Amino acid sequence: MSGQPPVRILAHRSAAGVIRTELTRRGFLATALAAGGAVLLSACTPGGSNAAAVHAKGGPLEDRLSIYSWGDYDAPEVLEQFTSLEGPKIVLDAFNSNEELIAKLVAARGTSGYDIVVPTGVFVGPMAENGLLQKFNLDLLPNMEHVAPEFRGRSWDPGNEYSVCKAWGTTGFVYDRTVIDRELITWSDFIDAAQNEASGSTSVLDDPAPLLGIYFWANGIDWTTTDPAHLDAAEEFLVRDLAKHVSAFDSYPGGSSIPQGSHALLQSYNGDARLGIFESKDPDRWQWVLGSPVTELWMDNWAIAAGAPHPEAAHAFINYVLQPDVQLAQVDYIGYDTGISGIREEAEAAGLERLDMVFFTEDQVATMQEGELTDAQDRVVAIWNAMKAAAGA
């Protein structure tokens, strides 16, 4: 691998009438819809921000740029080079969930002080409709042409008026071969190992949708189901049977759990798993598994917050970071496919390691399913909370 190994990322479309849309990782917690979020969003109607929108027109760049994103989600050298070349000093702030991002933007009503935000695809439509995002000046983003066609014009933003792909990935798991000496392949294997060799040493994502996904994927049930019987069965299993074997709810085990060997079995996003294996003193100890027969697919997006105080700098940065040579540094650092045409070939030519955890074959992608934010989301979150309570988390 060229350069330094990737560092931890904290590290799921349209909405008309009701918010019912494709879901990827980091699901918009139902509490944000059923409780505070729904009220807040309804109070912030399209164009209802108290702060006047400020649109970039291609003028001089401001001297600052504020980015609100998932933690450690950009290569430091990329940020430094932008400042060196263009001038604006970048200030970073991190959130842990789309819910947190949206809550802050809604409460601020266009005065958050943030310029660039990074919502996952499912949220772009509702955020735009509720006045939380401002439209791009597409004339200032010519490098959008480098984004592969399949990552442009997604259903949550068909014209890329509000968003453009930053990175996409999937969910699987990692296990410690010194503890589990058999081969694990499927989500059923994950469940079995969690209840046996890895009992008390199992970590799952702290995210409702993929957490319930473990049960649904293992049992051949559509993970977007709203069938009360399926949800009852999921709750019964997760709360009564699996929770007692789980010792952590951690969406980013690559930052510490894998390198420190504190757990033997860990549900993980692919890039975060890659990070953890890189940072482990004994990388051969760990085995990455793309959960089968089905798992999820998510895509995060660059977007500009309504009322962004530095819109010229925001456009300039997004345009800068979409350059293919810059994107190679991003892939190396975060361990995710950034959706740029030819980026896989560039990564292979550069000798980046463990690319099987970054890029996937057509057959593998065929097993990944984008979810759907349904009327059952409050129940999904309730089950997640009940499992955490049962596990003592």
N, C-alpha and C positions, 0 to 999 in steps of 0.2 A: 504494500500500500504506500502511495506517495504521501508525504506530509505526515502530520500527526494523526493518531486515531481519533474517531469522532468523540465528542464530549456529550454528556447527558442532555437529552431533550425531554421536556415535560409534555411529556407528551404525556357526524361522526363526525323537488327542491324548489321546487316552486311552491308558493302558498297563495291560495285564493279562497277567500271566505274563512275557512278554518285552517289552522296550521297543521297540515297533513302532508308529509313530505318524506323524501328519502333520507334515511338516517345513516350516518357513518359513526366513527368512534366518538368518544367523549359526548355521548348523547345529551341533548338538552334536557336536563333533569325535569321530570314532570312537575316537581315542586315549583319550578320556575314558570310553568304554565298553569298548573292547578292552584297554586298559591300566589306568592308575590309577583312572579314574572308575568303571569297573564294580566294581572291588574296593571302592572307597570307598563306593559306593552300596549294595553288598550288605552292607557292614559297618554301615550306618546304616539299619536296618530301620524300617518304619513304627512311629512311637511310640518308637523306640529312642534318641532323644536323651537325653544325660545331664542336660540342662537341662530343668527343668519348664516346660511351656508356660504362658504368662501370657496370658490372654484379656481383651480389653477388655469392660467391663460398662457403659460409659457414665458412668464416674466422672470426677473432675477430670483435666484434661490434665497430662501431665508437662511439664517445662520444656525438653526436648530432643526431637529427632527425627532419626534417622540414616537416610539414603536411599542405597542402593547401586544405581546405575543406569548406563546408557550415558551417556557424557559429553555435557554441554550439552544435555540432553534436556528441560529445563523452562525456561520464561521466568523470568528473575530477578525480574521484578516480581510474578509469581505467588507465588514463594517468600517474597518480602519482605512481601507483603500478608497471607499466611497468618500469619507471625510477628507482624505488627502487630495483626491481628485476634484471633488465638487464643493467642499467647504463646510456643509452643515454638520454640526456636532450631533451625534446620535445618542439619545437617552433611551434606555431599555427598561421596560417594566414587564413583569410576567404574571399571568393568570394561570389557574389550575384547571379551569373548566370553561366551556362556552357559557355556562350559566353565570359564572363570575364576570366574564367579559360583558355580557349583555346587561346584567344588573348594574354594573358601573356606568355603562353608556346611557342606560335609561335614566338613572338617577341624575346624571350630569346634564341631560337634555341639551346636548350639543356643546357643553362647556367642559368636557373631560380633560382637555388639553392634549389628548392623543391625536396623532396624525394617522399612522398606519395601524390597523388591527388585523388579526389573523383568525377569522372564524372558520369552522368546518362547514362544508357545503350545505348541510341541512339548514343552517341558520341564516344564510345569505338572503334568501327570499324574504323571510319574516323581518329581518333586520332592515332591509331596504324599504319594505312596505311601511315600516313603522318609523321611518325617518332617522335611523341610527347610522346609515351609511350615505355617503354622497357619491354621485356618479363620477366615473372617470372622465377626464378629457382624453379620449382615445388618441387624439393627435399627438399627445405627449408620451405615448407608450408604443412607439414603433417596434420595440423589441418583443412585443407580444406575438409577433409573427414567428418567433422561435418556439413558442409553445406548440407541442404536437397537436394535430387536429382533434384527436380523441379527448384531449384535456381542455379544449375550448368549447364554448357554447353549451355548457352543461345545463341540464334542465332547470337548475335553481337560478341560473342567470344566462339565458340563451344568447344574449348579445354581448356578454362580458362587459356590461355597463358598470357593474359594481365590484367585480371580483375577477381574479385570475389565479390559476393553480400555483400554489407554493410547493406542495409535496403531497404524495399519497402513499398509503401503506395498508397493512393488514394486521391480523392478530393470530398468534400461535402460542407456543409455550417452549420453555427451556427446562431441561432436567439435568441433574448432576449424575453422571455415569458412575461415580464412585459410590453412590447411594442406591441408585436404581440400575441394576446390571442387565435389564432386559430392554428390548427395543420398544419404544412408545411411538405410535403413529397417529392414532385417532383421538378425538375428544373422549371417547369411551375409555381409552387407555389412560388418559389424563385423570379421569374420575377414579379409575381403579387404583392407580398409583397414589393418588391423594389419600385414599382410604387405607392404604397399606404401607408401602415403603416410605412414602413421604408424609405420613400422618403427623400432624403437628409441625411440619416443615414445608407447607404449601402456601404459596402466595397467589392471589388472584387480583385482577384489575379492579381498581376502585371506581368502577363505572358500571351503571346498571345494565345497559344493553348487552355488552359482551359478557358480563358476568352471568346473566340468565342464558346467554348464548351457549355457554358450556353445556347446560342441560339440554337445550333445544337441539343444538347441532349433534350431540351424542345420540339423541333419540329420533332423529329424522323428522323433527317438527320445524315448521317455518318459524324462524326466530322473531318474526314480526306478528305472530299470532295474537289475536284478541279473544280467542276462545277461552272462556272462563275455566273450562275443565283443564286445558293445557297449562294455564297460569296457576291453577290450584296445585297441579301435579309438580310444577317447577318449584313452587314455594315449599311444598311438602318435602321434596328431596333436598333442596338447597339449605333450608332452615333446620330440618330434623337430621338429615343424614350427612351432608357435606360440611356444614359450618364447623362442627366440632373438630374437623381435621385441618381447618384453615387457620394459619397464625398471622397472616398479614393481608391487608387490602392495599395494594401498592401499584399505581399505574406506571411507575418508572423504576422497575427493579434493576435496570442497567446501571443506574447511578451508584448503587451500593450493594444491594442484595446479591447480585450475581458476582461482582468482584470480590465481595467479602465471604461468599459461600454461606450466607446465613440461612438460605432455604434450599431445598433439594428439588423443588418443582415450582415453576413460576409461569403463570400466564403473562404474556408480554406482547407489545407491539414489535414488529420486526426490527426497526431501526434501533430501538432501545435494547433489544436482545443482543443485537450486533455490537453495540457499544459495550454492554456488560461483558461479553466474551472477550472483546479486545482488551478491556481493562483488567481482566482476571489474570492472576499470576500463572494459572494453569488453564489456558483456553481449551485444551483438549479434554478437560474434565466435563465440559458442557456440550449438550446436544440441542440444537434448535430444531423445532418441529413446526411446520406449517399445518395448523390444525385441520384435520379432515374428518368426515368427507366435505364439510362446509365450514367456512368462516367468513369474517366480514371484510369489507373494503371501505376506506374512508379517504377523503381528500380535503386538505386544508387550503385556504385561499388568502392571497393578499387582498386587502380592501382598505378604503380610506374612511375614517370616521366622520360623521356629520360634524360640521363646525371645526374641522381640523385647522389649527392655527398656522400650519406651515404646508399648505397644499402644493406649492411649487416643489418644495424639497421632497414631499411624499411621492409625487409623480416621478421625479428624477430618480429617487431611490428604487422604486419598483421597476422602472425602465432599465436602470443599471443592473439590478440583480437578475434580470431575465436574460442577460447576455450568456451565451453558451460557455465561455471560459470561466465566468464567475460561477455558473451553475455547477461546474465540475468541483470547485472548492466546497460548494454547499453539500453536494452528494457525499463527498469524502468526510465531511464533518458530521452531518446529521444522520447519514445512513438510510436515506429514503430517496425514492425516485422523484425527481422534481418536475417530470412531465415535459422536459425540453426535448425537441427532436434531436435524435442522435446521441443523447446523453449516455446511453448504455455503452455504445461503441467507444465514446470518449473515455468512459470510466475503465473499460477493459484495456484500451490502449495505454492508459496511465498506470496500469498495474494495480488498481485499487483491489483490496482483498475482501473476501467473503461477499462477493457481489450476488451470490445466490440468495442472500438475505435482503438484498436491495431491489433486484429486478427479478421478475417472475415469468415463467413460460405461459403460453396461451392456455395450456391445460390447467396450470395452477390458478391463473386468473379466473378461469371458468368456475372454480370452486368458491370464489369470493363473492359475497352478495351484499349489496348496499341494502340497508334496512329501510324501515319506514316509521316515522313518528306517528303513532296511532292514538286512538282514544284510550288505549290501555296503558299509556305511559305512566299515569299516576300509580297504577297497580304494580308496574314494573319497578318503580322506585320504592314503593312500599315493601316489596319483596327484598330488594337490595338492602334496605334499612333493617328489615327483620333478620336477614342473614348476618349482617354485621353485628347486630345485638346478640344473636345466638353464639357468634364466634367470640364475643367479648371485645370487639373492636371499638 
